[in-house]
Amino acid sequence: MDFENQLQTEHLLMVDRVCRTCGVEKGLLADFYRCRKDPTLPSSYSYECKQCAIERVRIKSKKKYRLGKCVICGVRNIKLIDDKCKRCDTVIKNNSIDTLKKLVVYLEKTK
């Protein structure tokens, strides 16, 4: 940060924010990434602290993707997570078995 920006954000030096992920209160300027252009507003800073953001990205990058054919929808040459494409994996994670059974019944009726 240059000197002029420091003067503009001086009022935020003593502002603390609670991280939405870990729940710890930390300093706004030192511990949160700026995610919007105007550095003078508290709302321009992330609600997830730097440590939690780094951990989230690190865990996400550990997931191993491979290219192949989805066993559910049959789409070829797509990134797979445990033999399923992202769209099918999301449907499975966000729905119960009963909902998925109802979906199958519906699809059989409409064909």
N, CA, C and O of each residue as an XYZ file, in Angstrom:
444
protein
N       0.842     -1.179      0.000
C       0.000      0.000      0.000
C       0.886      1.241      0.000
O       1.862      1.313      0.747
N       0.545      2.209     -0.833
C       1.320      3.440     -0.807
C       0.785      4.373      0.289
O      -0.248      4.100      0.901
N       1.497      5.461      0.520
C       1.177      6.364      1.625
C      -0.220      6.964      1.502
O      -0.935      7.088      2.496
N      -0.612      7.338      0.273
C      -1.930      7.944      0.059
C      -3.054      6.962      0.421
O      -4.040      7.350      1.048
N      -2.906      5.706      0.032
C      -3.905      4.689      0.384
C      -3.960      4.459      1.887
O      -5.030      4.218      2.446
N      -2.806      4.533      2.539
C      -2.777      4.357      3.991
C      -3.566      5.456      4.690
O      -4.265      5.198      5.671
N      -3.455      6.669      4.190
C      -4.219      7.767      4.777
C      -5.723      7.566      4.589
O      -6.514      7.886      5.476
N      -6.111      7.033      3.430
C      -7.530      6.813      3.148
C      -8.113      5.697      4.011
O      -9.295      5.736      4.356
N      -7.307      4.714      4.359
C      -7.807      3.562      5.117
C      -7.465      3.629      6.594
O      -7.689      2.662      7.322
N      -6.930      4.744      7.049
C      -6.509      4.897      8.441
C      -7.640      4.607      9.427
O      -7.404      4.023     10.484
N      -8.859      5.007      9.091
C      -9.997      4.792      9.989
C     -10.342      3.309     10.148
O     -11.099      2.956     11.052
N      -9.809      2.440      9.297
C     -10.097      1.003      9.376
C      -9.050      0.217     10.170
O      -9.196     -0.989     10.369
N      -8.000      0.896     10.621
C      -6.929      0.199     11.340
C      -7.422     -0.471     12.622
O      -6.939     -1.544     12.982
N      -8.349      0.132     13.292
C      -8.816     -0.411     14.563
C     -10.123     -1.202     14.432
O     -10.715     -1.596     15.436
N     -10.564     -1.429     13.206
C     -11.812     -2.166     12.970
C     -11.520     -3.659     12.985
O     -10.585     -4.128     12.337
N     -12.323     -4.389     13.724
C     -12.205     -5.843     13.774
C     -13.411     -6.469     13.106
O     -14.481     -5.864     13.035
N     -13.230     -7.686     12.618
C     -14.316     -8.424     11.975
C     -14.213     -9.879     12.414
O     -13.116    -10.402     12.610
N     -15.357    -10.522     12.565
C     -15.394    -11.942     12.918
C     -15.427    -12.747     11.626
O     -16.281    -12.527     10.767
N     -14.512    -13.662     11.501
C     -14.451    -14.533     10.324
C     -15.670    -15.447     10.310
O     -16.002    -16.059     11.325
N     -16.329    -15.539      9.174
C     -17.517    -16.396      9.060
C     -17.171    -17.876      9.101
O     -18.037    -18.703      9.387
N     -15.942    -18.218      8.824
C     -15.550    -19.621      8.793
C     -15.081    -20.119     10.151
O     -15.592    -21.120     10.655
N     -14.111    -19.429     10.749
C     -13.550    -19.897     12.020
C     -14.172    -19.222     13.241
O     -14.027    -19.721     14.357
N     -14.855    -18.105     13.050
C     -15.528    -17.420     14.150
C     -14.618    -16.603     15.050
O     -15.040    -16.174     16.124
N     -13.380    -16.378     14.634
C     -12.422    -15.622     15.438
C     -12.440    -14.165     14.993
O     -12.491    -13.865     13.800
N     -12.398    -13.257     15.983
C     -12.358    -11.828     15.675
C     -10.924    -11.432     15.357
O     -10.002    -11.700     16.128
N     -10.750    -10.778     14.187
C      -9.413    -10.394     13.729
C      -9.456     -8.986     13.151
O     -10.527     -8.453     12.860
N      -8.273     -8.390     12.988
C      -8.163     -7.052     12.422
C      -8.534     -7.037     10.949
O      -8.107     -7.902     10.184
N      -9.321     -6.064     10.557
C      -9.845     -6.002      9.192
C      -8.740     -5.862      8.152
O      -8.693     -6.639      7.198
N      -7.860     -4.895      8.317
C      -6.840     -4.640      7.301
C      -5.761     -5.715      7.252
O      -5.294     -6.073      6.171
N      -5.367     -6.224      8.392
C      -4.264     -7.175      8.429
C      -4.696     -8.603      8.114
O      -3.915     -9.367      7.546
N      -5.909     -8.974      8.466
C      -6.288    -10.383      8.413
C      -7.358    -10.740      7.393
O      -7.765    -11.900      7.320
N      -7.829     -9.776      6.599
C      -8.858    -10.063      5.600
C      -8.418     -9.530      4.248
O      -7.853     -8.440      4.158
N      -8.677    -10.300      3.193
C      -8.342     -9.857      1.853
C      -9.327     -8.791      1.380
O     -10.516     -8.838      1.697
N      -8.815     -7.840      0.623
C      -9.690     -6.859      0.012
C     -10.268     -7.495     -1.247
O      -9.521     -8.023     -2.071
N     -11.584     -7.452     -1.403
C     -12.222     -8.107     -2.539
C     -12.999     -7.136     -3.424
O     -13.610     -7.558     -4.406
N     -12.987     -5.870     -3.103
C     -13.630     -4.843     -3.932
C     -12.669     -3.674     -4.089
O     -11.709     -3.547     -3.329
N     -12.925     -2.831     -5.062
C     -11.968     -1.782     -5.418
C     -11.773     -0.700     -4.371
O     -10.645     -0.253     -4.164
N     -12.829     -0.267     -3.708
C     -12.730      0.870     -2.786
C     -12.181      0.427     -1.429
O     -12.912     -0.182     -0.647
N     -10.915      0.716     -1.131
C     -10.315      0.255      0.118
C     -10.783      1.028      1.351
O     -10.445      0.649      2.473
N     -11.549      2.096      1.169
C     -11.965      2.913      2.307
C     -13.216      2.387      2.993
O     -13.562      2.857      4.076
N     -13.898      1.427      2.391
C     -15.125      0.888      2.965
C     -14.873     -0.456      3.639
O     -14.167     -1.296      3.081
N     -15.430     -0.677      4.819
C     -15.276     -1.979      5.470
C     -15.888     -3.110      4.644
O     -15.436     -4.252      4.728
N     -16.910     -2.800      3.850
C     -17.561     -3.829      3.039
C     -16.701     -4.270      1.857
O     -17.058     -5.210      1.147
N     -15.579     -3.601      1.645
C     -14.686     -3.980      0.556
C     -13.770     -5.138      0.927
O     -12.981     -5.596      0.101
N     -13.870     -5.608      2.152
C     -13.000     -6.681      2.619
C     -13.797     -7.964      2.812
O     -14.971     -7.936      3.183
N     -13.153     -9.060      2.560
C     -13.783    -10.382      2.634
C     -14.327    -10.659      4.035
O     -13.889    -10.049      5.010
N     -15.270    -11.567      4.124
C     -15.815    -11.984      5.417
C     -15.182    -13.284      5.895
O     -15.567    -13.830      6.929
N     -14.211    -13.773      5.134
C     -13.446    -14.963      5.496
C     -11.998    -14.523      5.669
O     -11.435    -13.888      4.777
N     -11.393    -14.848      6.795
C     -10.025    -14.393      7.067
C      -9.036    -15.037      6.089
O      -9.351    -16.017      5.414
N      -7.846    -14.466      6.034
C      -6.823    -14.951      5.111
C      -6.461    -16.407      5.376
O      -6.296    -17.184      4.436
N      -6.336    -16.786      6.650
C      -5.963    -18.163      6.989
C      -7.014    -19.149      6.507
O      -6.671    -20.187      5.940
N      -8.280    -18.846      6.719
C      -9.357    -19.746      6.286
C      -9.443    -19.809      4.765
O      -9.713    -20.870      4.203
N      -9.216    -18.686      4.101
C      -9.246    -18.663      2.643
C      -8.128    -19.521      2.069
O      -8.341    -20.270      1.116
N      -6.950    -19.411      2.644
C      -5.815    -20.215      2.189
C      -6.091    -21.700      2.415
O      -5.807    -22.521      1.542
N      -6.634    -22.046      3.562
C      -6.958    -23.450      3.873
C      -8.016    -23.988      2.911
O      -7.905    -25.120      2.440
N      -9.040    -23.187      2.618
C     -10.104    -23.611      1.699
C      -9.541    -23.891      0.308
O      -9.885    -24.896     -0.315
N      -8.681    -23.008     -0.173
C      -8.084    -23.190     -1.493
C      -7.152    -24.396     -1.496
O      -7.104    -25.146     -2.471
N      -6.417    -24.582     -0.410
C      -5.487    -25.714     -0.325
C      -6.247    -27.041     -0.357
O      -5.839    -27.977     -1.046
N      -7.341    -27.119      0.381
C      -8.145    -28.344      0.409
C      -8.793    -28.583     -0.948
O      -8.838    -29.713     -1.434
N      -9.291    -27.516     -1.554
C      -9.940    -27.648     -2.859
C      -8.954    -28.130     -3.915
O      -9.310    -28.924     -4.785
N      -7.708    -27.647     -3.837
C      -6.719    -28.036     -4.838
C      -6.238    -29.468     -4.649
O      -5.637    -30.037     -5.560
N      -6.490    -30.065     -3.479
C      -6.084    -31.447     -3.245
C      -6.964    -32.447     -3.987
O      -6.550    -33.575     -4.253
N      -8.194    -32.017     -4.322
C      -9.086    -32.920     -5.035
C      -8.468    -33.259     -6.379
O      -8.062    -32.367     -7.124
N      -8.397    -34.521     -6.685
C      -7.818    -34.964     -7.940
C      -8.928    -35.165     -8.954
O      -9.857    -35.944     -8.740
N      -8.816    -34.458    -10.047
C      -9.751    -34.612    -11.137
C      -9.064    -35.411    -12.236
O      -7.840    -35.401    -12.365
N      -9.869    -36.093    -13.011
C      -9.335    -36.754    -14.186
C     -10.360    -36.617    -15.296
O     -11.548    -36.430    -15.035
N      -9.901    -36.710    -16.523
C     -10.811    -36.638    -17.658
C     -11.348    -38.023    -17.966
O     -10.646    -39.023    -17.820
N     -12.592    -38.069    -18.391
C     -13.191    -39.351    -18.744
C     -14.666    -39.208    -19.024
O     -15.157    -38.116    -19.307
N     -15.370    -40.323    -18.941
C     -16.807    -40.382    -19.213
C     -17.559    -40.518    -17.894
O     -17.238    -41.376    -17.072
N     -18.569    -39.660    -17.698
C     -19.387    -39.709    -16.488
C     -20.227    -40.987    -16.506
O     -20.870    -41.300    -17.508
N     -20.218    -41.724    -15.390
C     -20.968    -42.979    -15.321
C     -22.468    -42.750    -15.216
O     -23.245    -43.681    -15.427
N     -22.896    -41.521    -14.893
C     -24.321    -41.245    -14.731
C     -24.924    -40.677    -16.013
O     -25.867    -41.249    -16.562
N     -24.382    -39.550    -16.495
C     -24.986    -38.896    -17.673
C     -24.324    -39.302    -18.986
O     -24.893    -39.084    -20.055
N     -23.134    -39.887    -18.920
C     -22.474    -40.378    -20.120
C     -21.688    -39.347    -20.907
O     -21.193    -39.661    -21.989
N     -21.557    -38.138    -20.408
C     -20.783    -37.113    -21.100
C     -19.323    -37.531    -21.116
O     -18.778    -37.970    -20.103
N     -18.694    -37.390    -22.280
C     -17.295    -37.807    -22.444
C     -16.352    -36.602    -22.352
O     -16.764    -35.455    -22.521
N     -15.088    -36.893    -22.083
C     -14.019    -35.885    -22.012
C     -14.386    -34.722    -21.109
O     -14.348    -33.563    -21.521
N     -14.740    -35.043    -19.880
C     -15.127    -34.050    -18.892
C     -14.392    -34.365    -17.592
O     -14.048    -35.519    -17.340
N     -14.148    -33.341    -16.761
C     -13.497    -33.561    -15.468
C     -14.400    -34.421    -14.595
O     -15.599    -34.165    -14.488
N     -13.826    -35.429    -13.981
C     -14.586    -36.359    -13.148
C     -14.147    -36.294    -11.697
O     -12.968    -36.126    -11.386
N     -15.136    -36.434    -10.813
C     -14.908    -36.565     -9.381
C     -15.488    -37.925     -9.014
O     -16.708    -38.086     -9.020
N     -14.658    -38.895     -8.699
C     -15.127    -40.242     -8.385
C     -16.034    -40.784     -9.486
O     -17.113    -41.297     -9.191
N     -15.622    -40.681    -10.738
C     -16.325    -41.197    -11.920
C     -17.608    -40.451    -12.253
O     -18.369    -40.906    -13.108
N     -17.876    -39.308    -11.599
C     -19.070    -38.512    -11.888
C     -18.642    -37.115    -12.297
O     -17.658    -36.584    -11.782
N     -19.393    -36.513    -13.238
C     -19.113    -35.120    -13.594
C     -19.605    -34.215    -12.460
O     -20.358    -34.650    -11.589
N     -19.180    -32.981    -12.484
C     -19.512    -32.045    -11.413
C     -21.029    -31.859    -11.282
O     -21.554    -31.788    -10.172
N     -21.726    -31.782    -12.418
C     -23.179    -31.577    -12.386
C     -23.879    -32.756    -11.718
O     -24.735    -32.551    -10.858
N     -23.537    -33.974    -12.092
C     -24.163    -35.157    -11.483
C     -23.777    -35.288    -10.016
O     -24.607    -35.656     -9.185
N     -22.532    -34.991     -9.697
C     -22.079    -35.060     -8.314
C     -22.852    -34.081     -7.442
O     -23.209    -34.406     -6.309
N     -23.114    -32.876     -7.965
C     -23.885    -31.870     -7.233
C     -25.318    -32.328     -7.009
O     -25.863    -32.143     -5.920
N     -25.935    -32.923     -8.020
C     -27.311    -33.419     -7.893
C     -27.393    -34.475     -6.802
O     -28.327    -34.482     -6.000
N     -26.415    -35.362     -6.776
C     -26.413    -36.436     -5.780
C     -26.213    -35.871     -4.375
O     -26.903    -36.279     -3.441
N     -25.286    -34.946     -4.220
C     -24.985    -34.390     -2.897
C     -26.142    -33.558     -2.343
O     -26.376    -33.549     -1.134
N     -26.863    -32.862     -3.215
C     -27.894    -31.936     -2.766
C     -29.283    -32.554     -2.643
O     -30.230    -31.850     -2.294
N     -29.430    -33.830     -2.914
C     -30.743    -34.462     -2.882
C     -30.700    -35.762     -2.085
O     -29.667    -36.424     -1.984
N     -31.849    -36.099     -1.526
C     -31.954    -37.353     -0.784
C     -32.270    -38.486     -1.762
O     -32.592    -38.247     -2.926
N     -32.172    -39.710     -1.275
C     -32.476    -40.874     -2.105
C     -33.936    -40.838     -2.549
O     -34.241    -41.186     -3.689
N     -34.843    -40.421     -1.660
C     -36.258    -40.340     -2.023
C     -36.479    -39.352     -3.170
O     -37.246    -39.632     -4.091
N     -35.821    -38.220     -3.117
C     -35.955    -37.227     -4.180
C     -35.428    -37.785     -5.497
O     -36.039    -37.592     -6.548
N     -34.296    -38.473     -5.436
C     -33.726    -39.048     -6.654
C     -34.622    -40.145     -7.223
O     -34.731    -40.274     -8.442
N     -35.268    -40.943     -6.358
C     -36.204    -41.963     -6.838
C     -37.391    -41.309     -7.531
O     -37.834    -41.780     -8.578
N     -37.907    -40.230     -6.958
C     -39.011    -39.502     -7.574
C     -38.597    -38.931     -8.919
O     -39.394    -38.903     -9.856
N     -37.350    -38.473     -9.018
C     -36.831    -37.960    -10.270
C     -36.805    -39.053    -11.332
O     -37.173    -38.810    -12.482
N     -36.377    -40.244    -10.957
C     -36.342    -41.377    -11.886
C     -37.741    -41.709    -12.363
O     -37.953    -41.908    -13.559
N     -38.705    -41.772    -11.449
C     -40.103    -42.053    -11.813
C     -40.618    -41.000    -12.784
O     -41.258    -41.330    -13.782
N     -40.343    -39.748    -12.496
C     -40.771    -38.653    -13.373
C     -40.172    -38.804    -14.762
O     -40.884    -38.676    -15.759
N     -38.882    -39.071    -14.841
C     -38.216    -39.196    -16.132
C     -38.760    -40.385    -16.921
O     -38.895    -40.306    -18.142
N     -39.075    -41.488    -16.232
C     -39.631    -42.650    -16.926
C     -41.011    -42.334    -17.490
O     -41.354    -42.797    -18.578
N     -41.799    -41.557    -16.769
C     -43.151    -41.190    -17.236
C     -43.103    -40.265    -18.452
O     -43.935    -40.367    -19.353
N     -42.124    -39.365    -18.469
C     -42.073    -38.363    -19.543
C     -41.443    -38.885    -20.811
O     -41.538    -38.221    -21.843
N     -40.808    -40.030    -20.792
C     -40.175    -40.554    -22.021
C     -41.113    -41.324    -22.863
O     -40.727    -41.822    -23.921
